[in-house]
Amino acid sequence: MNSLPIGIFDSGVGGLTVLRELRRLLPAEHLIYLGDTARVPYGNKSHATVTRYALEDVQFLLSRGVKMIVIACNTASAIAAPTLREQFPDIPILGMIGPGSRAAHAATRNGKIGVIATAGTIGSGAYEARIRATFAASGGAPVEIHGQACPLFVPLVEEGETDSAITRLVAEKYLAHLREAGIDALVLGCTHYPLLKKVIAETMGPGVTLVDSAGAAAAETAALLESRSLLHPDGDRTPPHIGLNHFYVTDAAARFHGIAESFLGHRVERLDLAELGPGL
């Protein structure tokens, strides 16, 4: 059981930010990544559709024999995580909302937090509710939350436009009022957004801490696996055993291959086409 892989899914390439952090923190673990590139983005879909897609994604990963699921998609985390945990009670499932909210609480100094995400995630209210609950649990310190949907960010990342003039114009349009609101922490509430970190940081200025939930999610994955005695048995080797990466996409394999190699900094070892269900 301990040697089984961790399953990670996202609507496209954004979840690679989570995979990279998992590989850094848990080098011995085998990782299986599913990018549902045929149906990206999830953020503008209905709740019923997002839930259906997420169920199909998890079923695919379970068919590959994973020991844990990481929902590396904030929209699916916000909308579908409760259903996934109900449908698959025997496997640990970690979403992005909790780790991101706890990281935002740790990052802010003035209690003014911005959240940028897809329309689906912002509309769900999941981040605002979880951040407020986190502050309340820590003693009820006041918090001011400013949410902003950024629907063009995902397609820009999927097209490789991570540092272009048009991306900077879009960032200014979306982020100007958050800058004016005086926030000092900005949650990147979509796993695609860390790929735009340079542009977002320059747009917001040096006084704003960018909260990338990928690192927090990786840390909580490690803690969850340890608590359930599911860490890979070779993880304590010095140097550690290096786990395998396997990548699956539902469409546009060549484009994913190029973006993945550029982002991860090494050759993508294996890339297959997945068939998730009759809707494709």
BELWO-V19463 format. One record per helix or strand. SS is the DSSP state (alpha for helix, beta for strand). FROM is the first residue (numbers start at 1). LEN is the number of residues. If there is no record, write none. Layout:
BEGIN
ss;from;len
SS;FROM;LEN
SS;FROM;LEN
END
This chain:
BEGIN
ss;from;len
beta;6;5
alpha;16;10
beta;31;5
alpha;47;17
beta;68;4
alpha;74;14
beta;92;3
alpha;97;11
beta;112;6
alpha;119;6
alpha;126;12
beta;144;6
alpha;151;8
alpha;165;16
beta;185;4
alpha;193;12
beta;209;4
alpha;213;15
beta;245;5
alpha;253;12
beta;271;3
END
